[in-house]
Amino acid sequence: YNVMESDVAGFDAVSKSLSVGEATLGVATSGAESIVETLKEMEALAVSGGSETADFTKIQADMLQKVAQITETIAASQFNGVNLLSTAGAGLSVVSSVNRVGVAPATIATIDVANLDFEANIDTAGMTAITSAATASNAFDEIQTMLTTAITGASTIGAAASRVSGQNEFVGKLSDSLKSGIGALVDADMEAASARLQALQTQQQLGIQSLSIANSNSQNILSLFR
């Protein structure tokens, strides 16, 4: 029982780790998807600057607002101190399982997610300012590169989040199976103990009956001498 109960406790801890990992990746996914949408809006602004009659001052002002929005989104995309989109952030390592083979000591498995560093890889600060149709075309090309990076990053985080979620569901079912197995063993032992108790009680009852019969026979013999 001790090994199985230890594994159940281990899987409970793994489930908590996976739940925190799910939340962390969920925040990162939301941030990455938001940045993708903002870059698409910037793309539309760059397209609108393709004509020399466009209001470049307004377009550039709107573009700077979008750049600030991306910066804020990156900074806010953190959970429990982990930010997978920031340069200052580290990667994420999620304990995903406690594995045991035979009598060998248990080992820990993890799901590792690298830091995507949108802050450095999506260089909105270095983007060409839109002051003419030509600069709008340059900005459009730069946005395409950033958009590809953002879409790839969002897909990577989404895939990791799906993996962690699936593993969490599996670990929950595995823990339930172990608990059910422990329960079955305990029930079996209780049934065996109950059977032994009933046998002992029967032996005691037979012993009492035997003594009663013996005492009764003694009284019968004595009555013959009266």
Phi, psi and chi 1 to 4 in degrees:
 res  aa     phi    psi   chi1   chi2   chi3   chi4
   1 TYR       -  -38.1  -61.9  146.4      -      -
   2 ASN   -58.9  -42.1  -69.6  -22.1      -      -
   3 VAL   -65.6  -44.9  172.2      -      -      -
   4 MET   -65.6  -41.7  -66.2  179.4   69.0      -
   5 GLU   -65.4  -35.6  -72.1  177.6  -14.9      -
   6 SER   -64.2  -41.1  174.0      -      -      -
   7 ASP   -64.9  -39.7  -74.4  -14.7      -      -
   8 VAL   -61.3  -45.1  167.3      -      -      -
   9 ALA   -61.7  -39.5      -      -      -      -
  10 GLY   -63.5  -43.0      -      -      -      -
  11 PHE   -68.5  -31.9  -79.2  123.2      -      -
  12 ASP   -63.0  -42.0  -74.5  -16.7      -      -
  13 ALA   -66.6  -39.0      -      -      -      -
  14 VAL   -62.4  -41.7  167.9      -      -      -
  15 SER   -60.8  -40.3 -177.1      -      -      -
  16 LYS   -64.8  -41.7  -68.7  177.0 -177.8  177.5
  17 SER   -62.0  -43.2  172.1      -      -      -
  18 LEU   -66.6  -35.7  -72.3  166.2      -      -
  19 SER   -65.4  -41.9  -65.9      -      -      -
  20 VAL   -65.1  -40.2  172.4      -      -      -
  21 GLY   -61.7  -41.6      -      -      -      -
  22 GLU   -59.0  -46.4  -87.9 -169.9   84.3      -
  23 ALA   -63.6  -42.8      -      -      -      -
  24 THR   -62.4  -46.4  -56.0      -      -      -
  25 LEU   -70.3  -30.9  -69.6  169.1      -      -
  26 GLY   -63.3  -42.9      -      -      -      -
  27 VAL   -64.1  -45.1  169.0      -      -      -
  28 ALA   -62.9  -40.1      -      -      -      -
  29 THR   -63.3  -44.7  -61.2      -      -      -
  30 SER   -61.3  -42.1  -64.1      -      -      -
  31 GLY   -63.7  -45.2      -      -      -      -
  32 ALA   -64.1  -42.1      -      -      -      -
  33 GLU   -66.7  -35.9  -69.9  174.7  -12.3      -
  34 SER   -64.1  -40.0  176.8      -      -      -
  35 ILE   -66.0  -39.0  -70.5  169.7      -      -
  36 VAL   -58.3  -45.8  168.3      -      -      -
  37 GLU   -64.8  -39.2  -66.4  -55.3  -46.6      -
  38 THR   -65.6  -40.1  -57.2      -      -      -
  39 LEU   -65.3  -34.5  -75.1  169.0      -      -
  40 LYS   -65.3  -37.0  -71.6  179.6  178.4  177.8
  41 GLU   -66.5  -37.8  -66.1  169.4    2.0      -
  42 MET   -66.4  -37.5  -68.6  169.9   66.0      -
  43 GLU   -59.2  -43.8  179.1 -176.1   47.7      -
  44 ALA   -64.6  -37.9      -      -      -      -
  45 LEU   -63.4  -42.4  -75.1  171.8      -      -
  46 ALA   -63.3  -38.8      -      -      -      -
  47 VAL   -63.7  -40.4  170.2      -      -      -
  48 SER   -66.1  -18.0   68.4      -      -      -
  49 GLY   -89.7   11.0      -      -      -      -
  50 GLY   -74.5   -9.1      -      -      -      -
  51 SER  -107.9  142.1  169.9      -      -      -
  52 GLU   -68.0  -14.0  -70.7  -64.5  -14.9      -
  53 THR   -90.3    1.5   59.0      -      -      -
  54 ALA   -69.9  156.0      -      -      -      -
  55 ASP   -86.5   88.0 -173.6  -14.9      -      -
  56 PHE   -66.0  -32.4  -61.4  112.8      -      -
  57 THR   -62.2  -45.6  -59.9      -      -      -
  58 LYS   -67.5  -41.4 -177.6  177.7 -175.4  -52.6
  59 ILE   -60.9  -44.7  -69.3  172.7      -      -
  60 GLN   -67.2  -37.2 -179.5   58.5   20.4      -
  61 ALA   -63.3  -44.4      -      -      -      -
  62 ASP   -63.5  -38.7  -70.7  -15.8      -      -
  63 MET   -63.2  -40.8 -166.2   70.3   78.6      -
  64 LEU   -65.6  -33.7  -70.4  175.6      -      -
  65 GLN   -65.1  -39.5  -70.2  -62.0  -43.5      -
  66 LYS   -67.3  -38.3  -59.8  -62.0 -178.7 -174.4
  67 VAL   -62.6  -43.5  168.1      -      -      -
  68 ALA   -64.2  -36.2      -      -      -      -
  69 GLN   -64.1  -41.0 -176.6  176.9  -23.6      -
  70 ILE   -64.7  -42.3  -71.3  176.3      -      -
  71 THR   -59.7  -43.5  -59.6      -      -      -
  72 GLU   -67.5  -38.1  -68.6  166.9   -0.5      -
  73 THR   -64.3  -42.6  -60.4      -      -      -
  74 ILE   -61.1  -45.6  -69.4  173.5      -      -
  75 ALA   -64.9  -33.6      -      -      -      -
  76 ALA   -85.2  -11.7      -      -      -      -
  77 SER   -83.1   58.4  -62.8      -      -      -
  78 GLN  -129.2  149.3   65.9   85.6   26.3      -
  79 PHE  -138.6  125.8 -179.5   83.9      -      -
  80 ASN    57.0   33.5 -161.1   31.0      -      -
  81 GLY    85.6   -0.7      -      -      -      -
  82 VAL  -103.5  124.5  177.6      -      -      -
  83 ASN  -129.3  109.0 -168.8  -31.6      -      -
  84 LEU   -83.8   -2.8  -64.6  174.9      -      -
  85 LEU  -106.7  -11.6  -53.2 -176.5      -      -
  86 SER   -96.5  148.8  170.4      -      -      -
  87 THR   -61.3  -36.6  -60.5      -      -      -
  88 ALA   -74.9  -15.6      -      -      -      -
  89 GLY   -78.0  155.7      -      -      -      -
  90 ALA  -105.1  177.9      -      -      -      -
  91 GLY   -73.4  177.9      -      -      -      -
  92 LEU  -120.5  130.0  176.2   66.4      -      -
  93 SER  -120.2  118.0 -177.1      -      -      -
  94 VAL  -111.8  123.3 -178.5      -      -      -
  95 VAL   -65.9  121.7  176.0      -      -      -
  96 SER  -112.6  -15.8   59.1      -      -      -
  97 SER  -168.5  156.9 -176.6      -      -      -
  98 VAL  -115.4  113.3  175.9      -      -      -
  99 ASN  -106.3  137.6  -59.1  -34.7      -      -
 100 ARG  -139.9  132.1 -173.5 -171.7  -58.7  -82.2
 101 VAL  -122.9  116.1  178.1      -      -      -
 102 GLY    60.5 -133.0      -      -      -      -
 103 VAL   -95.4    4.0  -64.2      -      -      -
 104 ALA   -69.1  151.7      -      -      -      -
 105 PRO   -60.0  150.6  -22.3   33.3      -      -
 106 ALA   -68.9  149.0      -      -      -      -
 107 THR  -122.5  155.2   58.4      -      -      -
 108 ILE  -102.5  133.7  -60.4  -62.8      -      -
 109 ALA  -110.1  149.7      -      -      -      -
 110 THR  -132.4  157.1   60.8      -      -      -
 111 ILE  -110.1  119.8  -64.9  174.9      -      -
 112 ASP  -108.2  132.4  -59.6  -45.0      -      -
 113 VAL  -123.4  124.1 -176.0      -      -      -
 114 ALA   -76.5  152.5      -      -      -      -
 115 ASN   -70.7  127.9  177.2   24.6      -      -
 116 LEU   -84.2  -19.7  -62.3  176.5      -      -
 117 ASP    48.6   59.8 -164.8    0.2      -      -
 118 PHE   -60.1  -28.4  -84.6   15.9      -      -
 119 GLU   -58.1  -38.2 -166.7  171.4    1.6      -
 120 ALA   -94.8  -37.3      -      -      -      -
 121 ASN   -80.7  -18.3  -65.1  -33.2      -      -
 122 ILE  -113.5   89.3  -60.6  177.6      -      -
 123 ASP   -87.1   72.5 -174.5   19.7      -      -
 124 THR   -69.2  -28.6   51.8      -      -      -
 125 ALA   -66.1  -29.7      -      -      -      -
 126 GLY   -94.3   11.4      -      -      -      -
 127 MET   -72.9  146.6 -168.6  176.2   67.9      -
 128 THR   -61.5  131.2  -60.4      -      -      -
 129 ALA   -72.9  138.7      -      -      -      -
 130 ILE   -89.6  108.8  -62.7  178.0      -      -
 131 THR  -126.5   -5.9   56.7      -      -      -
 132 SER  -159.5  174.6   63.4      -      -      -
 133 ALA   -63.5  -36.0      -      -      -      -
 134 ALA   -66.7  -45.0      -      -      -      -
 135 THR   -70.1  -30.0   53.0      -      -      -
 136 ALA   -64.5  -37.7      -      -      -      -
 137 SER   -66.2  -41.1  177.7      -      -      -
 138 ASN   -64.0  -43.3  -68.9  -22.7      -      -
 139 ALA   -62.7  -38.3      -      -      -      -
 140 PHE   -60.1  -45.0  178.0   83.8      -      -
 141 ASP   -63.0  -40.7  -68.6  -20.4      -      -
 142 GLU   -65.8  -39.2  -68.4  162.9   -0.9      -
 143 ILE   -65.4  -36.1  -68.2  168.4      -      -
 144 GLN   -60.1  -42.8  -68.2  -54.9  -58.3      -
 145 THR   -63.9  -44.1  -60.8      -      -      -
 146 MET   -66.3  -37.0  -70.2 -174.0  -75.9      -
 147 LEU   -65.8  -40.3 -170.7   54.1      -      -
 148 THR   -61.2  -43.4  -61.8      -      -      -
 149 THR   -61.9  -44.1  -60.9      -      -      -
 150 ALA   -66.2  -42.5      -      -      -      -
 151 ILE   -64.7  -43.2  -69.2  173.2      -      -
 152 THR   -63.2  -43.5  -59.7      -      -      -
 153 GLY   -64.0  -43.0      -      -      -      -
 154 ALA   -62.8  -38.3      -      -      -      -
 155 SER   -66.6  -40.5  177.1      -      -      -
 156 THR   -62.7  -46.7  -61.5      -      -      -
 157 ILE   -66.5  -40.3  -64.9  175.7      -      -
 158 GLY   -60.8  -41.5      -      -      -      -
 159 ALA   -65.2  -40.8      -      -      -      -
 160 ALA   -65.1  -40.9      -      -      -      -
 161 ALA   -62.9  -40.8      -      -      -      -
 162 SER   -64.7  -39.8  178.5      -      -      -
 163 ARG   -64.7  -44.8 -179.7 -176.4  174.7 -169.6
 164 VAL   -64.2  -41.3  169.1      -      -      -
 165 SER   -62.4  -44.2  177.2      -      -      -
 166 GLY   -64.1  -40.2      -      -      -      -
 167 GLN   -66.4  -38.0 -178.8   66.7   10.0      -
 168 ASN   -63.7  -40.3 -160.6    7.9      -      -
 169 GLU   -64.2  -42.7 -177.5  177.9   -6.9      -
 170 PHE   -63.4  -45.7  168.3   71.6      -      -
 171 VAL   -62.1  -37.8  166.2      -      -      -
 172 GLY   -61.5  -43.7      -      -      -      -
 173 LYS   -67.8  -38.1  -68.7  179.7  179.0  178.4
 174 LEU   -64.7  -42.1 -172.3   57.1      -      -
 175 SER   -63.3  -41.0 -179.6      -      -      -
 176 ASP   -62.5  -39.2  -71.5  -17.3      -      -
 177 SER   -65.1  -41.6  -64.4      -      -      -
 178 LEU   -63.7  -43.2  -78.7  172.1      -      -
 179 LYS   -62.1  -39.3  -69.8  175.6 -177.5  177.2
 180 SER   -65.3  -40.6  177.0      -      -      -
 181 GLY   -63.8  -42.8      -      -      -      -
 182 ILE   -62.7  -41.8  -68.7  172.7      -      -
 183 GLY   -60.9  -40.4      -      -      -      -
 184 ALA   -65.3  -41.3      -      -      -      -
 185 LEU   -65.7  -41.7  -70.4  173.3      -      -
 186 VAL   -63.4  -43.0  170.0      -      -      -
 187 ASP   -61.6  -40.5  -70.9  -16.6      -      -
 188 ALA   -63.5  -42.4      -      -      -      -
 189 ASP   -66.2  -37.9  -78.9   -5.3      -      -
 190 MET   -65.7  -38.6  -70.4  -63.7  -69.8      -
 191 GLU   -65.4  -41.0  -70.7  174.9    1.7      -
 192 ALA   -64.9  -42.2      -      -      -      -
 193 ALA   -65.0  -38.8      -      -      -      -
 194 SER   -64.6  -40.8  177.0      -      -      -
 195 ALA   -64.1  -41.4      -      -      -      -
 196 ARG   -64.9  -38.6  -72.1 -165.3  -62.9  -89.7
 197 LEU   -65.4  -42.2  178.1   59.6      -      -
 198 GLN   -63.6  -40.4  -71.8  178.5   -4.3      -
 199 ALA   -63.0  -41.8      -      -      -      -
 200 LEU   -65.0  -42.1  178.4   59.7      -      -
 201 GLN   -63.5  -38.9  -71.2  173.8  -21.7      -
 202 THR   -63.7  -43.3  -60.2      -      -      -
 203 GLN   -61.0  -40.7  -70.5  173.6   -8.5      -
 204 GLN   -64.4  -42.8  -71.1  174.6  -22.5      -
 205 GLN   -63.6  -40.9  -70.3  171.6   -4.1      -
 206 LEU   -64.8  -38.9  -71.1  173.3      -      -
 207 GLY   -63.3  -43.7      -      -      -      -
 208 ILE   -63.0  -42.9  -67.8  170.8      -      -
 209 GLN   -62.8  -39.7  -70.8  177.0   -6.1      -
 210 SER   -63.1  -43.6  -63.1      -      -      -
 211 LEU   -63.8  -38.8  -72.2  173.0      -      -
 212 SER   -63.5  -43.1  176.3      -      -      -
 213 ILE   -64.6  -42.2  -67.3  170.9      -      -
 214 ALA   -62.4  -43.5      -      -      -      -
 215 ASN   -64.2  -39.0  -70.9  -25.9      -      -
 216 SER   -64.3  -42.1  174.9      -      -      -
 217 ASN   -63.2  -38.7  -71.5  -23.7      -      -
 218 SER   -63.1  -42.0  -62.5      -      -      -
 219 GLN   -64.2  -37.4  -67.7  -62.3  -36.2      -
 220 ASN   -63.7  -42.0  -69.0  -25.7      -      -
 221 ILE   -65.6  -41.6  -67.2  172.3      -      -
 222 LEU   -62.9  -34.4  -72.2  173.7      -      -
 223 SER   -65.6  -21.5   65.5      -      -      -
 224 LEU   -71.1  -24.8  -65.3  175.0      -      -
 225 PHE   -91.6    3.4  -65.5   96.1      -      -
 226 ARG   -84.6      -  -69.0  175.9 -176.3  171.9
